[in-house]
Amino acid sequence: MIYRLLSHVPHILFRPVYDFYERYLFEKVKSGNMPKHVAIIMDGNRRWARKLEKPPWYGHYFGSRKLEEILEWCRELGIRTLTVYAFSTENFKRSPEEVNALMNLFERKFKELVNDERIHRHGVRVNVIGRKELLPENVRKAIEEAERATRKYSNYTLNIALAYGGRSEITDAVRDIVGDVLAGKVKPEDIDEDLIKRYLYYPNMPDPDIVIRTGGEVRISNFLLYQIAYSELFFVDVYFPEFRKIDFLRIIREYQKRQRRFGR
C-alpha cells in the first residue's frame, strides 16, 4: 500500500533526500579503508537496451558513458586502479552487426581518450589487456595511440580487457614460460606464483580488492581468473547503464566491513 502511494510521488521530490544520503555515504566511505583496485564486469548493456526497445549498440554506448562516470568516482575516492571487462574472446561469437558496432565504438572511444583533458589532468594511464591480435587493425591502432599518449602517467590506471579471457591469459603465460625454459632463460625450479604473474598480460597490475558484476548474473565469466583468488565479490541486479554512484558507494562500504584473511 505504501509503495503504491509513493510510486505516485514525483521522483524530483526524492532528489534532495537521495543527494543527502549519497553525500553522507561518500563521507563514511572516504573515512574508511579504501580498496586500491576495483574490477568490474560491465554486464547488462544489451538487456537494458532491449528493455527500452533499442538496438544493442544503444546499450553499449550508454555503458561507455557510465564507465566515464565510474572512473571519476574512483578518482574522487582515491582508488588508483580500475579494470573493466569490455569484450571477451567469446563475444566474437555475437552477430557480425553487433561486433562491428562495438569495434567502431572502441575505436572512437580510444581516440577520444587521447584528447580527453581529464585523462591528462589527472594522470590516468590506459592499458588494454587481452589478445589484441584478434582485434581489427583500426582498433589496434587506436589502442596503441591511447596507450602511448598516457604511458608516462602513474596517478591512476584504467585497464580495459578487450578480446580477453582468463583462461587465454593463463594459457599464453604458460606458453611463454615454456618457450623461455627451452631457450634457457628460465629454470624450471624457478617457476613460482610470482614468476607466473610476470608473464600475464599486465605484470605490474595489483590483484583486485573488489570484483563487481552488474546485470544480475552471479558468475565470473572467465574474468581475471589468476588475479581474483582473494578478491571480494559483489553481484548487483541493476544493468550497467543504470549503475548509480550510490550503488558503488554501498559496495565499497560493505567491503570496508569485511575481514580479509587471505587464508589465515
URQUIUR-V863205 format. One line per field, one symbol per residue. ss: DSSP state (@ for helix, = for strand, . for the rest). psi: psi as a letter, one per 30 degrees, with the letter a starting at -180 (. if undefined). burial: b if it has 16 or more other ideal C-beta (glycine too) atoms within 10 Angstrom, else e. A space follows every 10 residues. Layout:
# URQUIUR-V863205
ss = ???
psi = ???
burial = ???
This chain:
# URQUIUR-V863205
ss = .@@@@@.... @@@@@@@@@@ @@@@@@@@@@ ......==== =...@@@@@@ @....@@@@@ @@@@@@@@@@ @@@@@@@... ========.@ @@@..@@@@@ @@@@@@@@@@ @@@@@.@@@@ @@.======. .@@@..@@@@ @@@@@@@@@@ .....===== ====.@@@@@ @@@@@@@@@@ @@.....@@@ ..@@@@@@.. .........= ===....... .......... .====....@ @@..@@@@@@ @@@@@@@... ....
psi = eeeeeeffkk ffffeeeeee eeeeeeeeef fajkkfkkkk jikgeeeeee eghllefeee efeeeeeeee eeeeeefgjf kkkkjejlef ffflkeeeee eeeeeeeeee eeeegjfeee efhkkkkkka iffflleeee eeeeeeeefg efkgelkjkj jkhkkeeeee eeeeeeeeef effgfkkeff jaeeeeefgl eiegklkkek kkklffkilf hhjheefgeg lkkkklfkle ffkleeeeee eeeeeffljj fhf.
burial = eeeeeeeeee eeeeeeeeee eeeebbeebe eeebbebbbb bbbbbbbbbe eeeeebbbbb bbbbebbeeb bebbbebebb bbbbbbbbbe beeeeeeeee bbbebbbebb eebbebeebe eeebbbbbbb eeeebeeebb ebbeebbebb eebeebbbbb bbbbbbebbe ebbeeebeee eeeeebeeee beeeeebebb beeebebbbb bbbbbeeeeb ebbbeebbee bbebbbeebb bbbeeeebbe bbeebeeeee eeee
